Structures are given as structure tokens and as C-alpha cells.
Amino acid sequence: MQNKLYEQFAPEMFALCLRYAKNRNDAEEILQEGFIKVFTCLDQYRFRGVFRAWIKKIMINCALQRLRNKNSMYRIIPSDTITDECCESEFILDRINAKELISLVQSLPTMYRLVFNLYVFEGFKHREIAELLHITEGTSKSNLYDARMLLQKKLQQRSSFVNINTGA
């Protein structure tokens, strides 16, 4: 039964783990830790809500706990290093594939990455993020804004690099 459960949910949960991890190896470790917790806590699932959501919550909690244990959650960059230039050009997502997007998200400072993932991909509200990460709602909003600006800047830099190398 565990094997079937793993086969069914591992690809989707691995994609989730990649967004929270700094690299593929960390994502694999989070996935394994998460499934160990799923298997050991399976008897605690109360058939309320969607089973996939229950597993997803466990994976997110494993990712957050891993980052807490590494004491790397609170390293952020000062917002004054982000310029307004990154807001001025066109959005470039149509020129980037999923693998490149995950790589860009992984390159964000840890706290920015966490807030970005929880808000954008998981649909959490700032109040929920603040409670989960033990920060204020204002910090959550600020980190999301800064994460978006950094991503946009990185996308612009990537686009400029592609245009220089391809002559486009």
C-alpha cells in the first residue's frame, strides 16, 4: 500500500518540495522525510478534506522544519538593494520553462522563497503565513513584494542575457 501511495503522490509532492528547497538534493530529502511522516501518521488522517491536501500540508511542514533546523530561514537581503527598474519592463514568463522558473524561485533568499511559495502556490493569506513562520503580517507582505521584485529583476537579466547571446 505504501508503494502505491508513494507512486501516486511522489511526482506532485516532489515538485512542491523543489519550490521550497535550495536544490534537488534538498528537495529529495524533504520528500523522503515527508513520506516517512505520512506513513507513520497515516492512522491520524480523519477522512476530513482531500487526502492530497493532507499530504501536501505534511510536505510543507517538513520543508519549513528542515529550514528552521538549518537556521537559514531569516537570512534576507535588504530591500534597498532592489531597484525599481525591475518593475518597468514587460513580464517574461512566456519565455521561460517550468525548470527555469523553479531554479529562479530556488535562488531567492530563504524567507522570500517561503513567503512567495506559501502565498503564490499554496494560496495562504498573509495572516496564515505570519502565524506559520512566526513573523508579522507586514513582514510577510514585505517579503512577498521583495521576492516578486527579485524574481522580476532576475527574469529581466535572463532576458537581456538571452537577447545578447541570440542577437534577438
C-alpha positions in Angstrom: 0.0 0.0 0.0 2.8 2.4 0.8 4.4 1.8 -2.5 1.2 2.7 -4.4 0.7 5.8 -2.3 4.2 6.9 -3.0 3.9 6.3 -6.7 0.7 8.2 -6.9 1.7 11.3 -5.0 5.6 11.5 -5.2 5.8 13.4 -8.5 3.5 16.2 -7.5 4.9 16.4 -4.0 8.5 16.4 -5.4 7.6 19.5 -7.5 6.3 21.1 -4.3 9.5 20.2 -2.4 11.6 21.7 -5.2 10.0 25.1 -4.7 10.9 25.1 -1.0 14.3 23.6 -1.3 17.5 25.3 -2.4 18.5 22.4 -4.7 17.3 19.0 -6.0 19.1 17.0 -3.2 17.4 19.0 -0.5 14.1 18.5 -2.2 14.6 14.8 -2.4 15.4 14.7 1.4 12.3 16.8 2.2 10.2 14.4 0.1 11.6 11.3 1.9 11.1 12.9 5.3 7.6 13.9 4.3 6.6 10.4 3.2 8.1 8.9 6.3 5.8 11.2 8.3 2.8 10.4 6.0 3.3 6.7 6.5 3.9 7.0 10.3 0.9 9.3 10.7 -1.5 7.6 8.3 -3.7 6.4 11.1 -4.2 10.1 12.1 -5.9 11.0 8.8 -9.5 11.5 9.7 -11.0 11.5 6.2 -11.9 15.1 6.5 -10.9 17.1 3.5 -8.9 15.9 0.5 -6.2 13.3 1.2 -3.8 15.1 -1.3 -4.1 18.3 0.7 -3.3 16.4 3.9 -0.1 15.0 2.3 0.7 18.5 0.9 0.5 20.1 4.3 2.8 17.4 5.7 5.4 18.1 2.9 5.2 21.9 3.5 5.7 21.4 7.3 8.6 19.1 6.6 10.2 21.7 4.3 9.7 24.5 6.9 11.0 22.4 9.7 14.1 21.5 7.7 14.8 25.2 7.1 14.2 26.0 10.8 16.7 23.3 11.8 19.3 24.8 9.4 18.7 28.2 11.0 18.6 29.7 7.5 15.0 31.0 7.4 15.7 34.5 8.4 18.6 35.4 6.1 17.2 38.1 3.7 18.7 40.8 1.6 18.0 44.4 2.3 15.2 45.8 0.2 17.2 48.9 -0.7 19.3 46.7 -2.9 16.3 46.1 -5.2 15.7 48.9 -7.7 12.5 50.0 -9.3 14.0 49.1 -12.7 12.7 45.5 -12.3 9.1 46.8 -12.3 9.4 48.7 -15.6 9.7 46.1 -18.3 7.3 43.5 -19.7 6.7 40.3 -17.9 8.8 37.5 -19.3 7.1 34.3 -18.1 6.1 33.3 -21.6 9.8 32.9 -22.4 10.7 30.6 -19.5 10.0 27.0 -18.9 9.0 25.4 -15.6 12.5 24.1 -14.8 14.0 27.6 -15.2 11.2 29.1 -13.1 11.8 26.6 -10.2 15.5 27.4 -10.4 14.8 31.2 -10.1 12.5 30.6 -7.1 15.1 28.4 -5.5 17.6 31.2 -5.9 15.6 33.5 -3.7 16.8 34.1 -0.1 15.1 31.6 2.1 12.4 33.7 3.8 11.5 35.3 0.5 11.2 31.9 -1.1 9.0 30.6 1.7 6.6 33.5 1.7 6.4 33.5 -2.1 5.6 29.8 -2.2 3.1 29.9 0.6 1.3 32.9 -0.9 1.5 32.3 -4.6 1.5 28.5 -4.9 -0.3 27.4 -1.8 -2.8 30.2 -1.6 -2.2 31.1 2.1 -3.2 34.6 3.3 -0.6 36.8 4.9 -2.1 36.3 8.4 -1.7 32.5 7.9 1.9 32.9 6.7 2.7 35.2 9.6 1.5 32.6 12.1 3.2 29.7 10.3 6.6 31.4 10.0 6.4 33.4 13.3 6.6 36.8 11.6 4.3 39.8 11.3 1.8 40.2 8.5 3.7 43.3 7.4 6.9 41.3 7.2 5.0 38.7 5.1 3.7 41.3 2.7 7.1 43.0 2.5 8.9 39.7 1.8 6.4 38.8 -0.9 6.9 42.2 -2.6 10.7 41.9 -2.4 10.6 38.3 -3.7 8.5 39.4 -6.7 10.8 42.3 -7.4 13.9 40.0 -7.2 12.2 37.4 -9.5 11.3 40.1 -12.0 14.8 41.5 -11.9 16.3 38.0 -12.5 13.9 37.4 -15.3 14.9 40.7 -16.9 18.6 39.9 -16.5 17.9 36.5 -18.0 16.0 38.0 -20.9 18.8 40.6 -21.6 21.4 37.8 -21.5 19.3 35.7 -24.0 18.9 38.8 -26.3 22.7 39.5 -26.2 23.6 35.9 -27.0 21.0 35.3 -29.6 21.0 38.7 -31.2 17.3 39.0 -30.7 
